[in-house]
């Protein structure tokens, strides 16, 4: 799946001055991978009896393969 992230020219300039030219994509990928890992571990804890610290990435995904995950609205109902 491709995800498109739009930033302004000025934002690009700031990020490249900080990260280095051509390094925005790897930085964004790392940030997304880290957040996904955190959410995956939390979901494992919420919907299984498994310890995510003891599972490989493949085993984590397998543990959730047939799980019915609550939607955002089911997790956080709006009053």
PyMOL Python script that loads the backbone (N, CA, C, O; Angstrom):
from pymol import cmd

cmd.read_pdbstr("""\
ATOM      1  N   UNK A   1       0.833  -1.165   0.000  1.00  0.00           N
ATOM      2  CA  UNK A   1       0.000   0.000   0.000  1.00  0.00           C
ATOM      3  C   UNK A   1       0.888   1.243   0.000  1.00  0.00           C
ATOM      4  O   UNK A   1       1.877   1.302   0.731  1.00  0.00           O
ATOM      5  N   UNK A   2       0.550   2.199  -0.788  1.00  0.00           N
ATOM      6  CA  UNK A   2       1.274   3.466  -0.821  1.00  0.00           C
ATOM      7  C   UNK A   2       0.495   4.492  -0.021  1.00  0.00           C
ATOM      8  O   UNK A   2      -0.731   4.568  -0.106  1.00  0.00           O
ATOM      9  N   UNK A   3       1.217   5.276   0.751  1.00  0.00           N
ATOM     10  CA  UNK A   3       0.631   6.372   1.508  1.00  0.00           C
ATOM     11  C   UNK A   3       1.296   7.647   1.036  1.00  0.00           C
ATOM     12  O   UNK A   3       2.521   7.722   0.940  1.00  0.00           O
ATOM     13  N   UNK A   4       0.496   8.637   0.744  1.00  0.00           N
ATOM     14  CA  UNK A   4       1.033   9.907   0.258  1.00  0.00           C
ATOM     15  C   UNK A   4       0.975  10.923   1.385  1.00  0.00           C
ATOM     16  O   UNK A   4      -0.064  11.110   2.019  1.00  0.00           O
ATOM     17  N   UNK A   5       2.093  11.572   1.623  1.00  0.00           N
ATOM     18  CA  UNK A   5       2.191  12.609   2.646  1.00  0.00           C
ATOM     19  C   UNK A   5       2.584  13.901   1.926  1.00  0.00           C
ATOM     20  O   UNK A   5       3.582  13.935   1.206  1.00  0.00           O
ATOM     21  N   UNK A   6       1.816  14.940   2.117  1.00  0.00           N
ATOM     22  CA  UNK A   6       2.072  16.202   1.424  1.00  0.00           C
ATOM     23  C   UNK A   6       2.641  17.223   2.408  1.00  0.00           C
ATOM     24  O   UNK A   6       2.078  17.460   3.477  1.00  0.00           O
ATOM     25  N   UNK A   7       3.757  17.814   2.028  1.00  0.00           N
ATOM     26  CA  UNK A   7       4.350  18.894   2.815  1.00  0.00           C
ATOM     27  C   UNK A   7       4.652  20.058   1.880  1.00  0.00           C
ATOM     28  O   UNK A   7       4.786  19.884   0.669  1.00  0.00           O
ATOM     29  N   UNK A   8       4.754  21.232   2.457  1.00  0.00           N
ATOM     30  CA  UNK A   8       5.054  22.415   1.648  1.00  0.00           C
ATOM     31  C   UNK A   8       6.536  22.432   1.285  1.00  0.00           C
ATOM     32  O   UNK A   8       7.336  21.693   1.860  1.00  0.00           O
ATOM     33  N   UNK A   9       6.886  23.273   0.335  1.00  0.00           N
ATOM     34  CA  UNK A   9       8.295  23.433  -0.040  1.00  0.00           C
ATOM     35  C   UNK A   9       9.128  23.892   1.154  1.00  0.00           C
ATOM     36  O   UNK A   9      10.261  23.448   1.340  1.00  0.00           O
ATOM     37  N   UNK A  10       8.557  24.783   1.956  1.00  0.00           N
ATOM     38  CA  UNK A  10       9.277  25.296   3.120  1.00  0.00           C
ATOM     39  C   UNK A  10       9.479  24.194   4.169  1.00  0.00           C
ATOM     40  O   UNK A  10      10.547  24.101   4.774  1.00  0.00           O
ATOM     41  N   UNK A  11       8.459  23.366   4.379  1.00  0.00           N
ATOM     42  CA  UNK A  11       8.593  22.237   5.300  1.00  0.00           C
ATOM     43  C   UNK A  11       9.645  21.246   4.791  1.00  0.00           C
ATOM     44  O   UNK A  11      10.432  20.709   5.571  1.00  0.00           O
ATOM     45  N   UNK A  12       9.649  21.015   3.498  1.00  0.00           N
ATOM     46  CA  UNK A  12      10.642  20.141   2.881  1.00  0.00           C
ATOM     47  C   UNK A  12      12.049  20.690   3.128  1.00  0.00           C
ATOM     48  O   UNK A  12      12.968  19.944   3.469  1.00  0.00           O
ATOM     49  N   UNK A  13      12.200  21.988   2.953  1.00  0.00           N
ATOM     50  CA  UNK A  13      13.491  22.646   3.153  1.00  0.00           C
ATOM     51  C   UNK A  13      13.972  22.447   4.600  1.00  0.00           C
ATOM     52  O   UNK A  13      15.140  22.140   4.837  1.00  0.00           O
ATOM     53  N   UNK A  14      13.066  22.624   5.550  1.00  0.00           N
ATOM     54  CA  UNK A  14      13.412  22.466   6.969  1.00  0.00           C
ATOM     55  C   UNK A  14      13.818  21.019   7.260  1.00  0.00           C
ATOM     56  O   UNK A  14      14.836  20.775   7.908  1.00  0.00           O
ATOM     57  N   UNK A  15      13.017  20.062   6.779  1.00  0.00           N
ATOM     58  CA  UNK A  15      13.327  18.655   7.035  1.00  0.00           C
ATOM     59  C   UNK A  15      14.646  18.243   6.392  1.00  0.00           C
ATOM     60  O   UNK A  15      15.447  17.543   7.012  1.00  0.00           O
ATOM     61  N   UNK A  16      14.876  18.671   5.157  1.00  0.00           N
ATOM     62  CA  UNK A  16      16.132  18.305   4.500  1.00  0.00           C
ATOM     63  C   UNK A  16      17.336  18.945   5.183  1.00  0.00           C
ATOM     64  O   UNK A  16      18.415  18.351   5.207  1.00  0.00           O
ATOM     65  N   UNK A  17      17.173  20.140   5.738  1.00  0.00           N
ATOM     66  CA  UNK A  17      18.299  20.763   6.446  1.00  0.00           C
ATOM     67  C   UNK A  17      18.597  19.995   7.732  1.00  0.00           C
ATOM     68  O   UNK A  17      19.736  19.978   8.197  1.00  0.00           O
ATOM     69  N   UNK A  18      17.591  19.370   8.296  1.00  0.00           N
ATOM     70  CA  UNK A  18      17.754  18.624   9.544  1.00  0.00           C
ATOM     71  C   UNK A  18      18.209  17.182   9.292  1.00  0.00           C
ATOM     72  O   UNK A  18      19.124  16.681   9.946  1.00  0.00           O
ATOM     73  N   UNK A  19      17.545  16.525   8.323  1.00  0.00           N
ATOM     74  CA  UNK A  19      17.791  15.103   8.071  1.00  0.00           C
ATOM     75  C   UNK A  19      18.862  14.841   7.018  1.00  0.00           C
ATOM     76  O   UNK A  19      19.543  13.817   7.055  1.00  0.00           O
ATOM     77  N   UNK A  20      19.002  15.755   6.100  1.00  0.00           N
ATOM     78  CA  UNK A  20      19.882  15.551   4.952  1.00  0.00           C
ATOM     79  C   UNK A  20      19.042  15.338   3.707  1.00  0.00           C
ATOM     80  O   UNK A  20      17.913  14.851   3.776  1.00  0.00           O
ATOM     81  N   UNK A  21      19.599  15.702   2.591  1.00  0.00           N
ATOM     82  CA  UNK A  21      18.878  15.594   1.327  1.00  0.00           C
ATOM     83  C   UNK A  21      18.541  14.128   1.024  1.00  0.00           C
ATOM     84  O   UNK A  21      19.387  13.242   1.140  1.00  0.00           O
ATOM     85  N   UNK A  22      17.291  13.900   0.637  1.00  0.00           N
ATOM     86  CA  UNK A  22      16.847  12.557   0.279  1.00  0.00           C
ATOM     87  C   UNK A  22      16.547  11.652   1.471  1.00  0.00           C
ATOM     88  O   UNK A  22      16.339  10.452   1.293  1.00  0.00           O
ATOM     89  N   UNK A  23      16.522  12.204   2.670  1.00  0.00           N
ATOM     90  CA  UNK A  23      16.326  11.377   3.865  1.00  0.00           C
ATOM     91  C   UNK A  23      14.935  11.491   4.481  1.00  0.00           C
ATOM     92  O   UNK A  23      14.670  10.873   5.512  1.00  0.00           O
ATOM     93  N   UNK A  24      14.052  12.259   3.876  1.00  0.00           N
ATOM     94  CA  UNK A  24      12.709  12.414   4.444  1.00  0.00           C
ATOM     95  C   UNK A  24      11.937  11.105   4.360  1.00  0.00           C
ATOM     96  O   UNK A  24      11.313  10.697   5.340  1.00  0.00           O
ATOM     97  N   UNK A  25      11.967  10.447   3.220  1.00  0.00           N
ATOM     98  CA  UNK A  25      11.224   9.189   3.049  1.00  0.00           C
ATOM     99  C   UNK A  25      11.659   8.122   4.051  1.00  0.00           C
ATOM    100  O   UNK A  25      10.797   7.524   4.695  1.00  0.00           O
ATOM    101  N   UNK A  26      12.973   7.853   4.213  1.00  0.00           N
ATOM    102  CA  UNK A  26      13.380   6.853   5.206  1.00  0.00           C
ATOM    103  C   UNK A  26      12.981   7.250   6.631  1.00  0.00           C
ATOM    104  O   UNK A  26      12.618   6.392   7.436  1.00  0.00           O
ATOM    105  N   UNK A  27      13.049   8.541   6.940  1.00  0.00           N
ATOM    106  CA  UNK A  27      12.674   9.019   8.267  1.00  0.00           C
ATOM    107  C   UNK A  27      11.190   8.788   8.514  1.00  0.00           C
ATOM    108  O   UNK A  27      10.802   8.313   9.582  1.00  0.00           O
ATOM    109  N   UNK A  28      10.357   9.123   7.529  1.00  0.00           N
ATOM    110  CA  UNK A  28       8.920   8.887   7.655  1.00  0.00           C
ATOM    111  C   UNK A  28       8.608   7.397   7.767  1.00  0.00           C
ATOM    112  O   UNK A  28       7.744   7.001   8.550  1.00  0.00           O
ATOM    113  N   UNK A  29       9.302   6.576   6.992  1.00  0.00           N
ATOM    114  CA  UNK A  29       9.078   5.133   7.051  1.00  0.00           C
ATOM    115  C   UNK A  29       9.419   4.593   8.433  1.00  0.00           C
ATOM    116  O   UNK A  29       8.688   3.769   8.983  1.00  0.00           O
ATOM    117  N   UNK A  30      10.522   5.057   8.986  1.00  0.00           N
ATOM    118  CA  UNK A  30      10.923   4.628  10.324  1.00  0.00           C
ATOM    119  C   UNK A  30       9.874   5.036  11.368  1.00  0.00           C
ATOM    120  O   UNK A  30       9.518   4.244  12.240  1.00  0.00           O
ATOM    121  N   UNK A  31       9.386   6.273  11.272  1.00  0.00           N
ATOM    122  CA  UNK A  31       8.371   6.751  12.215  1.00  0.00           C
ATOM    123  C   UNK A  31       7.095   5.911  12.107  1.00  0.00           C
ATOM    124  O   UNK A  31       6.509   5.531  13.120  1.00  0.00           O
ATOM    125  N   UNK A  32       6.676   5.628  10.891  1.00  0.00           N
ATOM    126  CA  UNK A  32       5.473   4.824  10.679  1.00  0.00           C
ATOM    127  C   UNK A  32       5.675   3.396  11.187  1.00  0.00           C
ATOM    128  O   UNK A  32       4.793   2.841  11.841  1.00  0.00           O
ATOM    129  N   UNK A  33       6.821   2.806  10.893  1.00  0.00           N
ATOM    130  CA  UNK A  33       7.115   1.452  11.372  1.00  0.00           C
ATOM    131  C   UNK A  33       7.091   1.388  12.895  1.00  0.00           C
ATOM    132  O   UNK A  33       6.575   0.431  13.472  1.00  0.00           O
ATOM    133  N   UNK A  34       7.649   2.407  13.545  1.00  0.00           N
ATOM    134  CA  UNK A  34       7.694   2.431  15.005  1.00  0.00           C
ATOM    135  C   UNK A  34       6.284   2.548  15.595  1.00  0.00           C
ATOM    136  O   UNK A  34       5.946   1.822  16.529  1.00  0.00           O
ATOM    137  N   UNK A  35       5.473   3.442  15.065  1.00  0.00           N
ATOM    138  CA  UNK A  35       4.096   3.595  15.559  1.00  0.00           C
ATOM    139  C   UNK A  35       3.282   2.330  15.306  1.00  0.00           C
ATOM    140  O   UNK A  35       2.485   1.921  16.150  1.00  0.00           O
ATOM    141  N   UNK A  36       3.481   1.720  14.159  1.00  0.00           N
ATOM    142  CA  UNK A  36       2.776   0.479  13.844  1.00  0.00           C
ATOM    143  C   UNK A  36       3.183  -0.630  14.809  1.00  0.00           C
ATOM    144  O   UNK A  36       2.331  -1.394  15.265  1.00  0.00           O
ATOM    145  N   UNK A  37       4.467  -0.729  15.125  1.00  0.00           N
ATOM    146  CA  UNK A  37       4.943  -1.730  16.079  1.00  0.00           C
ATOM    147  C   UNK A  37       4.289  -1.523  17.444  1.00  0.00           C
ATOM    148  O   UNK A  37       3.863  -2.484  18.084  1.00  0.00           O
ATOM    149  N   UNK A  38       4.211  -0.277  17.883  1.00  0.00           N
ATOM    150  CA  UNK A  38       3.586   0.028  19.168  1.00  0.00           C
ATOM    151  C   UNK A  38       2.111  -0.359  19.169  1.00  0.00           C
ATOM    152  O   UNK A  38       1.621  -0.963  20.124  1.00  0.00           O
ATOM    153  N   UNK A  39       1.406  -0.007  18.096  1.00  0.00           N
ATOM    154  CA  UNK A  39      -0.023  -0.315  18.019  1.00  0.00           C
ATOM    155  C   UNK A  39      -0.253  -1.817  17.902  1.00  0.00           C
ATOM    156  O   UNK A  39      -1.200  -2.350  18.480  1.00  0.00           O
ATOM    157  N   UNK A  40       0.606  -2.496  17.160  1.00  0.00           N
ATOM    158  CA  UNK A  40       0.501  -3.939  17.009  1.00  0.00           C
ATOM    159  C   UNK A  40       0.672  -4.623  18.368  1.00  0.00           C
ATOM    160  O   UNK A  40      -0.097  -5.521  18.710  1.00  0.00           O
ATOM    161  N   UNK A  41       1.665  -4.207  19.132  1.00  0.00           N
ATOM    162  CA  UNK A  41       1.876  -4.782  20.459  1.00  0.00           C
ATOM    163  C   UNK A  41       0.677  -4.519  21.370  1.00  0.00           C
ATOM    164  O   UNK A  41       0.237  -5.417  22.088  1.00  0.00           O
ATOM    165  N   UNK A  42       0.152  -3.305  21.344  1.00  0.00           N
ATOM    166  CA  UNK A  42      -1.010  -2.973  22.177  1.00  0.00           C
ATOM    167  C   UNK A  42      -2.221  -3.805  21.769  1.00  0.00           C
ATOM    168  O   UNK A  42      -2.980  -4.254  22.628  1.00  0.00           O
ATOM    169  N   UNK A  43      -2.406  -4.012  20.481  1.00  0.00           N
ATOM    170  CA  UNK A  43      -3.538  -4.798  20.002  1.00  0.00           C
ATOM    171  C   UNK A  43      -3.393  -6.258  20.403  1.00  0.00           C
ATOM    172  O   UNK A  43      -4.381  -6.897  20.766  1.00  0.00           O
ATOM    173  N   UNK A  44      -2.190  -6.791  20.345  1.00  0.00           N
ATOM    174  CA  UNK A  44      -1.935  -8.169  20.790  1.00  0.00           C
ATOM    175  C   UNK A  44      -2.371  -8.311  22.246  1.00  0.00           C
ATOM    176  O   UNK A  44      -3.042  -9.279  22.604  1.00  0.00           O
ATOM    177  N   UNK A  45      -1.993  -7.349  23.085  1.00  0.00           N
ATOM    178  CA  UNK A  45      -2.343  -7.382  24.503  1.00  0.00           C
ATOM    179  C   UNK A  45      -3.859  -7.289  24.681  1.00  0.00           C
ATOM    180  O   UNK A  45      -4.430  -7.988  25.519  1.00  0.00           O
ATOM    181  N   UNK A  46      -4.508  -6.431  23.899  1.00  0.00           N
ATOM    182  CA  UNK A  46      -5.951  -6.205  24.039  1.00  0.00           C
ATOM    183  C   UNK A  46      -6.805  -7.381  23.593  1.00  0.00           C
ATOM    184  O   UNK A  46      -7.821  -7.676  24.222  1.00  0.00           O
ATOM    185  N   UNK A  47      -6.414  -8.055  22.525  1.00  0.00           N
ATOM    186  CA  UNK A  47      -7.325  -9.057  21.945  1.00  0.00           C
ATOM    187  C   UNK A  47      -6.832 -10.500  22.013  1.00  0.00           C
ATOM    188  O   UNK A  47      -7.520 -11.411  21.553  1.00  0.00           O
ATOM    189  N   UNK A  48      -5.651 -10.712  22.581  1.00  0.00           N
ATOM    190  CA  UNK A  48      -5.165 -12.093  22.716  1.00  0.00           C
ATOM    191  C   UNK A  48      -4.634 -12.288  24.133  1.00  0.00           C
ATOM    192  O   UNK A  48      -4.570 -11.344  24.920  1.00  0.00           O
ATOM    193  N   UNK A  49      -4.261 -13.508  24.440  1.00  0.00           N
ATOM    194  CA  UNK A  49      -3.634 -13.793  25.730  1.00  0.00           C
ATOM    195  C   UNK A  49      -2.127 -13.939  25.574  1.00  0.00           C
ATOM    196  O   UNK A  49      -1.465 -14.511  26.440  1.00  0.00           O
ATOM    197  N   UNK A  50      -1.587 -13.429  24.482  1.00  0.00           N
ATOM    198  CA  UNK A  50      -0.165 -13.581  24.172  1.00  0.00           C
ATOM    199  C   UNK A  50       0.636 -12.366  24.639  1.00  0.00           C
ATOM    200  O   UNK A  50       0.102 -11.266  24.777  1.00  0.00           O
ATOM    201  N   UNK A  51       1.917 -12.587  24.877  1.00  0.00           N
ATOM    202  CA  UNK A  51       2.846 -11.529  25.258  1.00  0.00           C
ATOM    203  C   UNK A  51       3.597 -11.096  24.004  1.00  0.00           C
ATOM    204  O   UNK A  51       4.372 -11.881  23.458  1.00  0.00           O
ATOM    205  N   UNK A  52       3.385  -9.859  23.529  1.00  0.00           N
ATOM    206  CA  UNK A  52       4.034  -9.434  22.287  1.00  0.00           C
ATOM    207  C   UNK A  52       5.561  -9.414  22.368  1.00  0.00           C
ATOM    208  O   UNK A  52       6.235  -9.527  21.344  1.00  0.00           O
ATOM    209  N   UNK A  53       6.103  -9.272  23.561  1.00  0.00           N
ATOM    210  CA  UNK A  53       7.556  -9.252  23.710  1.00  0.00           C
ATOM    211  C   UNK A  53       8.176 -10.605  23.370  1.00  0.00           C
ATOM    212  O   UNK A  53       9.366 -10.690  23.066  1.00  0.00           O
ATOM    213  N   UNK A  54       7.369 -11.652  23.421  1.00  0.00           N
ATOM    214  CA  UNK A  54       7.879 -12.990  23.155  1.00  0.00           C
ATOM    215  C   UNK A  54       7.562 -13.478  21.742  1.00  0.00           C
ATOM    216  O   UNK A  54       7.837 -14.628  21.400  1.00  0.00           O
ATOM    217  N   UNK A  55       6.986 -12.600  20.929  1.00  0.00           N
ATOM    218  CA  UNK A  55       6.579 -12.987  19.579  1.00  0.00           C
ATOM    219  C   UNK A  55       7.408 -12.277  18.522  1.00  0.00           C
ATOM    220  O   UNK A  55       7.799 -11.122  18.693  1.00  0.00           O
ATOM    221  N   UNK A  56       7.670 -12.974  17.438  1.00  0.00           N
ATOM    222  CA  UNK A  56       8.295 -12.337  16.281  1.00  0.00           C
ATOM    223  C   UNK A  56       7.232 -11.512  15.555  1.00  0.00           C
ATOM    224  O   UNK A  56       6.040 -11.658  15.825  1.00  0.00           O
ATOM    225  N   UNK A  57       7.652 -10.667  14.658  1.00  0.00           N
ATOM    226  CA  UNK A  57       6.705  -9.868  13.872  1.00  0.00           C
ATOM    227  C   UNK A  57       5.732 -10.780  13.132  1.00  0.00           C
ATOM    228  O   UNK A  57       4.531 -10.512  13.088  1.00  0.00           O
ATOM    229  N   UNK A  58       6.248 -11.846  12.559  1.00  0.00           N
ATOM    230  CA  UNK A  58       5.406 -12.800  11.827  1.00  0.00           C
ATOM    231  C   UNK A  58       4.377 -13.437  12.751  1.00  0.00           C
ATOM    232  O   UNK A  58       3.215 -13.585  12.374  1.00  0.00           O
ATOM    233  N   UNK A  59       4.796 -13.817  13.962  1.00  0.00           N
ATOM    234  CA  UNK A  59       3.874 -14.432  14.911  1.00  0.00           C
ATOM    235  C   UNK A  59       2.824 -13.439  15.408  1.00  0.00           C
ATOM    236  O   UNK A  59       1.680 -13.817  15.659  1.00  0.00           O
ATOM    237  N   UNK A  60       3.208 -12.187  15.548  1.00  0.00           N
ATOM    238  CA  UNK A  60       2.245 -11.157  15.956  1.00  0.00           C
ATOM    239  C   UNK A  60       1.141 -11.033  14.909  1.00  0.00           C
ATOM    240  O   UNK A  60      -0.045 -11.011  15.238  1.00  0.00           O
ATOM    241  N   UNK A  61       1.550 -10.952  13.647  1.00  0.00           N
ATOM    242  CA  UNK A  61       0.567 -10.819  12.572  1.00  0.00           C
ATOM    243  C   UNK A  61      -0.307 -12.063  12.479  1.00  0.00           C
ATOM    244  O   UNK A  61      -1.505 -11.966  12.213  1.00  0.00           O
ATOM    245  N   UNK A  62       0.287 -13.223  12.697  1.00  0.00           N
ATOM    246  CA  UNK A  62      -0.480 -14.473  12.686  1.00  0.00           C
ATOM    247  C   UNK A  62      -1.492 -14.513  13.830  1.00  0.00           C
ATOM    248  O   UNK A  62      -2.611 -14.994  13.653  1.00  0.00           O
ATOM    249  N   UNK A  63      -1.102 -14.013  14.997  1.00  0.00           N
ATOM    250  CA  UNK A  63      -1.992 -14.005  16.157  1.00  0.00           C
ATOM    251  C   UNK A  63      -3.220 -13.135  15.913  1.00  0.00           C
ATOM    252  O   UNK A  63      -4.285 -13.381  16.480  1.00  0.00           O
ATOM    253  N   UNK A  64      -3.070 -12.129  15.075  1.00  0.00           N
ATOM    254  CA  UNK A  64      -4.185 -11.208  14.811  1.00  0.00           C
ATOM    255  C   UNK A  64      -4.916 -11.520  13.509  1.00  0.00           C
ATOM    256  O   UNK A  64      -5.902 -10.864  13.172  1.00  0.00           O
ATOM    257  N   UNK A  65      -4.433 -12.514  12.786  1.00  0.00           N
ATOM    258  CA  UNK A  65      -4.982 -12.818  11.462  1.00  0.00           C
ATOM    259  C   UNK A  65      -6.501 -12.968  11.466  1.00  0.00           C
ATOM    260  O   UNK A  65      -7.180 -12.387  10.619  1.00  0.00           O
ATOM    261  N   UNK A  66      -7.037 -13.733  12.401  1.00  0.00           N
ATOM    262  CA  UNK A  66      -8.477 -13.985  12.432  1.00  0.00           C
ATOM    263  C   UNK A  66      -9.193 -13.213  13.538  1.00  0.00           C
ATOM    264  O   UNK A  66     -10.384 -13.417  13.772  1.00  0.00           O
ATOM    265  N   UNK A  67      -8.470 -12.332  14.210  1.00  0.00           N
ATOM    266  CA  UNK A  67      -9.079 -11.558  15.296  1.00  0.00           C
ATOM    267  C   UNK A  67     -10.058 -10.530  14.727  1.00  0.00           C
ATOM    268  O   UNK A  67      -9.822  -9.938  13.674  1.00  0.00           O
ATOM    269  N   UNK A  68     -11.140 -10.339  15.436  1.00  0.00           N
ATOM    270  CA  UNK A  68     -12.093  -9.292  15.085  1.00  0.00           C
ATOM    271  C   UNK A  68     -11.690  -8.063  15.891  1.00  0.00           C
ATOM    272  O   UNK A  68     -11.824  -8.033  17.114  1.00  0.00           O
ATOM    273  N   UNK A  69     -11.198  -7.058  15.188  1.00  0.00           N
ATOM    274  CA  UNK A  69     -10.699  -5.866  15.862  1.00  0.00           C
ATOM    275  C   UNK A  69     -11.798  -4.820  15.967  1.00  0.00           C
ATOM    276  O   UNK A  69     -12.529  -4.591  15.003  1.00  0.00           O
ATOM    277  N   UNK A  70     -11.922  -4.185  17.120  1.00  0.00           N
ATOM    278  CA  UNK A  70     -12.941  -3.147  17.261  1.00  0.00           C
ATOM    279  C   UNK A  70     -12.598  -1.938  16.394  1.00  0.00           C
ATOM    280  O   UNK A  70     -11.428  -1.633  16.163  1.00  0.00           O
ATOM    281  N   UNK A  71     -13.625  -1.267  15.926  1.00  0.00           N
ATOM    282  CA  UNK A  71     -13.410  -0.041  15.162  1.00  0.00           C
ATOM    283  C   UNK A  71     -13.062   1.090  16.118  1.00  0.00           C
ATOM    284  O   UNK A  71     -13.203   0.946  17.333  1.00  0.00           O
ATOM    285  N   UNK A  72     -12.614   2.197  15.582  1.00  0.00           N
ATOM    286  CA  UNK A  72     -12.303   3.363  16.407  1.00  0.00           C
ATOM    287  C   UNK A  72     -13.522   3.787  17.199  1.00  0.00           C
ATOM    288  O   UNK A  72     -13.411   4.086  18.388  1.00  0.00           O
ATOM    289  N   UNK A  73     -14.685   3.817  16.563  1.00  0.00           N
ATOM    290  CA  UNK A  73     -15.915   4.226  17.247  1.00  0.00           C
ATOM    291  C   UNK A  73     -16.307   3.249  18.360  1.00  0.00           C
ATOM    292  O   UNK A  73     -16.859   3.660  19.380  1.00  0.00           O
ATOM    293  N   UNK A  74     -16.026   1.977  18.168  1.00  0.00           N
ATOM    294  CA  UNK A  74     -16.317   0.991  19.212  1.00  0.00           C
ATOM    295  C   UNK A  74     -15.351   1.160  20.399  1.00  0.00           C
ATOM    296  O   UNK A  74     -15.750   0.991  21.551  1.00  0.00           O
ATOM    297  N   UNK A  75     -14.108   1.486  20.120  1.00  0.00           N
ATOM    298  CA  UNK A  75     -13.127   1.697  21.184  1.00  0.00           C
ATOM    299  C   UNK A  75     -13.350   3.004  21.914  1.00  0.00           C
ATOM    300  O   UNK A  75     -13.255   3.065  23.139  1.00  0.00           O
ATOM    301  N   UNK A  76     -13.645   4.047  21.162  1.00  0.00           N
ATOM    302  CA  UNK A  76     -13.783   5.391  21.721  1.00  0.00           C
ATOM    303  C   UNK A  76     -15.121   6.007  21.306  1.00  0.00           C
ATOM    304  O   UNK A  76     -15.163   6.897  20.457  1.00  0.00           O
ATOM    305  N   UNK A  77     -16.215   5.529  21.910  1.00  0.00           N
ATOM    306  CA  UNK A  77     -17.525   6.075  21.518  1.00  0.00           C
ATOM    307  C   UNK A  77     -17.630   7.569  21.819  1.00  0.00           C
ATOM    308  O   UNK A  77     -17.184   8.044  22.863  1.00  0.00           O
ATOM    309  N   UNK A  78     -18.220   8.280  20.896  1.00  0.00           N
ATOM    310  CA  UNK A  78     -18.432   9.723  21.066  1.00  0.00           C
ATOM    311  C   UNK A  78     -19.695   9.938  21.886  1.00  0.00           C
ATOM    312  O   UNK A  78     -20.734   9.343  21.601  1.00  0.00           O
ATOM    313  N   UNK A  79     -19.607  10.791  22.907  1.00  0.00           N
ATOM    314  CA  UNK A  79     -20.807  11.017  23.742  1.00  0.00           C
ATOM    315  C   UNK A  79     -21.909  11.719  23.005  1.00  0.00           C
ATOM    316  O   UNK A  79     -22.970  11.974  23.577  1.00  0.00           O
TER     317      UNK A  79
END
""", "prot")
cmd.dss("prot")
cmd.show_as("cartoon", "prot")
cmd.util.cbc("prot")
cmd.orient("prot")
